[in-house]
Amino acid sequence: MAYNIPIHSGIDLSVEFCQKLMEIDNINYLKDSTGDFIRLQQLTAAGIRLFNGADPLMLHGLMIDAEGCFWGTSNGIPKQAVKIYDLCQQGLWDEAMALWHRIHGVNDFVWNNPFNPSVKALGNLLGHDLRYCRRPVQPLTEGEMERLRLAVESL
C-alpha cells in the first residue's frame, strides 16, 4: 500500500503518479490522507483501489467505492464504526447517513483537536481502557474534555 499524506511528507502525490505506483507489482492499494473529497473521487475514477485516511471523509469515501478506511475515531467508537461500514457494504445509505449524523460530533471533535489524545479520551469516556498518550504528548485540557463530553451525548 502506498500512502499519500502531504501534511507530514511535504509531498502531494498526483493522481497520475498514483496510477504509475499501481503498476508496481507489490503495490495494490493507496491510502490517501489529503482530506480532499475531489481527490478521492479522482482516484477512484482512475481505478485506483483506495483507502481513505481522513476521518471526516470516512462515510463519503465508502460511498464512492473506496475499499475501506483508516479512521482514527473508530478506536473510540468501534461498534458504530463496524455498523456504518456494514451499512455501506449493504448499500443502506439512508441508515448509514443517519448513523453518520449521530457520530459526527465526536468525529469532528477528534479531527479538529489534538488527534491522538482525543481518540484516547473518547475511548476512555465510552468505557474502553485506551489509557493515555506517552509524553511528551499532553492529555486534553479540561475545556477540551468538556467539549468532548458534550459531543459524546450525540451518540
C-alpha positions as CSV (number, residue, x, y, z in Angstrom):
1,M,0.0,0.0,0.0
2,A,1.3,3.4,-1.0
3,Y,0.5,6.3,1.3
4,N,-0.2,9.9,0.4
5,I,-0.1,12.1,3.5
6,P,1.2,15.5,2.3
7,I,0.7,17.2,5.6
8,H,3.5,15.1,7.1
9,S,5.6,14.2,4.0
10,G,5.5,17.6,2.3
11,I,4.8,15.9,-1.0
12,D,1.4,15.5,-2.5
13,L,1.2,12.6,-4.9
14,S,-0.8,13.4,-8.1
15,V,-3.4,11.1,-9.5
16,E,-1.2,10.4,-12.5
17,F,1.7,9.5,-10.2
18,C,-0.5,7.2,-8.1
19,Q,-1.6,5.4,-11.3
20,K,2.1,4.7,-12.0
21,L,2.6,3.4,-8.5
22,M,-0.3,0.9,-9.0
23,E,1.7,-0.6,-11.9
24,I,4.4,-1.8,-9.5
25,D,3.8,-5.5,-8.7
26,N,3.7,-5.3,-4.9
27,I,1.6,-2.1,-4.7
28,N,-2.1,-2.9,-4.7
29,Y,-3.7,0.0,-2.8
30,L,-3.3,3.7,-2.0
31,K,-4.1,5.2,1.3
32,D,-5.0,8.9,0.8
33,S,-5.0,11.2,3.8
34,T,-5.3,14.5,1.9
35,G,-8.8,15.1,3.3
36,D,-9.8,16.2,-0.2
37,F,-13.0,14.7,-1.4
38,I,-12.4,15.7,-5.0
39,R,-9.1,13.9,-4.9
40,L,-10.8,10.7,-3.6
41,Q,-13.3,10.9,-6.5
42,Q,-10.5,11.4,-9.0
43,L,-8.5,8.4,-7.6
44,T,-11.5,6.0,-7.6
45,A,-12.5,7.2,-11.1
46,A,-8.9,6.4,-12.2
47,G,-9.4,2.8,-11.0
48,I,-7.1,3.1,-8.0
49,R,-8.0,0.8,-5.2
50,L,-8.3,3.3,-2.4
51,F,-8.4,3.5,1.4
52,N,-9.4,6.9,2.8
53,G,-7.3,8.1,5.6
54,A,-9.2,11.3,6.6
55,D,-11.8,10.8,9.4
56,P,-14.2,13.5,8.1
57,L,-14.5,11.7,4.8
58,M,-15.0,8.1,6.1
59,L,-18.6,7.7,5.0
60,H,-18.1,9.7,1.8
61,G,-15.1,7.6,0.8
62,L,-17.1,4.4,1.2
63,M,-19.9,5.9,-0.8
64,I,-17.7,6.4,-3.8
65,D,-16.3,2.8,-3.6
66,A,-13.2,3.2,-1.5
67,E,-12.1,-0.2,-0.4
68,G,-12.1,0.9,3.2
69,C,-10.7,3.5,5.5
70,F,-8.2,4.2,8.2
71,W,-10.4,6.0,10.7
72,G,-8.8,7.1,14.0
73,T,-12.1,8.0,15.6
74,S,-13.1,4.3,15.2
75,N,-10.7,3.4,18.1
76,G,-13.1,5.2,20.4
77,I,-16.4,4.0,18.8
78,P,-15.6,0.6,17.4
79,K,-19.2,-0.7,17.3
80,Q,-20.5,2.3,15.5
81,A,-17.6,2.1,13.1
82,V,-18.3,-1.5,12.2
83,K,-22.0,-0.8,11.9
84,I,-21.5,2.1,9.5
85,Y,-19.1,0.1,7.4
86,D,-21.5,-2.8,7.2
87,L,-24.4,-0.5,6.2
88,C,-22.3,0.9,3.4
89,Q,-21.3,-2.5,2.2
90,Q,-25.0,-3.4,2.1
91,G,-25.9,-0.2,0.2
92,L,-28.1,1.0,3.1
93,W,-27.2,4.6,2.5
94,D,-30.0,6.3,4.5
95,E,-29.2,4.2,7.6
96,A,-25.5,4.9,7.1
97,M,-26.1,8.6,6.8
98,A,-28.4,8.6,9.9
99,L,-25.6,6.9,11.9
100,W,-23.0,9.3,10.5
101,H,-25.1,12.2,11.7
102,R,-25.1,10.7,15.2
103,I,-21.3,10.2,15.3
104,H,-20.5,13.5,13.6
105,G,-19.9,15.4,16.8
106,V,-17.3,13.1,18.1
107,N,-15.7,12.6,14.7
108,D,-15.5,16.4,14.2
109,F,-14.0,16.8,17.7
110,V,-11.3,14.3,17.2
111,W,-10.3,15.7,13.8
112,N,-10.2,19.3,15.0
113,N,-8.4,18.8,18.3
114,P,-5.1,17.1,19.3
115,F,-5.7,13.8,17.4
116,N,-4.2,11.0,19.5
117,P,-5.2,12.4,22.9
118,S,-8.7,13.0,21.6
119,V,-9.1,9.4,20.3
120,K,-7.9,8.0,23.7
121,A,-10.1,10.4,25.7
122,L,-13.1,9.4,23.6
123,G,-12.5,5.7,24.1
124,N,-11.9,6.2,27.8
125,L,-15.1,8.2,28.2
126,L,-17.0,5.3,26.5
127,G,-15.6,2.7,28.8
128,H,-12.7,1.4,26.8
129,D,-9.3,1.3,28.5
130,L,-7.2,3.2,26.0
131,R,-5.1,4.9,28.7
132,Y,-3.2,8.0,27.7
133,C,-0.6,9.0,25.2
134,R,3.0,8.8,26.2
135,R,5.0,12.0,26.9
136,P,5.7,14.5,25.5
137,V,2.1,14.3,24.2
138,Q,-0.2,16.0,26.6
139,P,-3.7,14.9,27.6
140,L,-6.7,17.1,26.6
141,T,-7.3,20.2,28.7
142,E,-10.4,20.3,31.0
143,G,-12.1,22.6,28.4
144,E,-11.4,20.2,25.6
145,M,-12.7,17.3,27.8
146,E,-15.9,19.2,28.4
147,R,-16.4,19.8,24.7
148,L,-15.8,16.1,24.1
149,R,-18.3,15.1,26.8
150,L,-20.9,17.3,25.0
151,A,-20.1,15.7,21.7
152,V,-20.4,12.2,23.2
153,E,-24.0,13.0,24.2
154,S,-25.0,12.7,20.4
155,L,-24.1,9.1,20.5
